[in-house]
Amino acid sequence: METGRFFVGPDKQGATELFRQLNGYPILDDKTLLRLDLIALNNQGLDTVLETRSCILDEMVENVKIIMKETFRILNLM
């Protein structure tokens, strides 16, 4: 079930660099409860998952902080 979505802009390289700062593991298994996906939107409106991170609740909290901090940094530079 999707519980949230962040749009960090059209810069694919910047989004990928941000995603790689996040906590968690790229491996999904039966124990994975929380998951973050780096998604690219194409011209037809279809989502493509580029990378995935599985994490525990504490890691998810830190990941949201990282995403929000970076998003505000980007917005303040515009």
Steps between C-alpha positions, in 0.01 A plus 500: 500500500643839401499741792686795355677646201770765474571691181854637512506651152576405144878460554550121474866517605418714805216270601727196464771663713243583767359148492846351550537701823204318653530232764397143438591214272438447129393141567134417558407186687207347688580715805482831310225711652597846378628581155608807308507504121676747273250542219541666161194626315507470123312708242212251492446539876632154586713447811831315476672386820870584470619401849353363821591519867351283774521641849379479855293773667797686651670509160179622336479789748857602415432460127201734513716755683767472230245539220331800664829673578624455143167610352506824699863557400410461132198730532706770669758494220238562230 
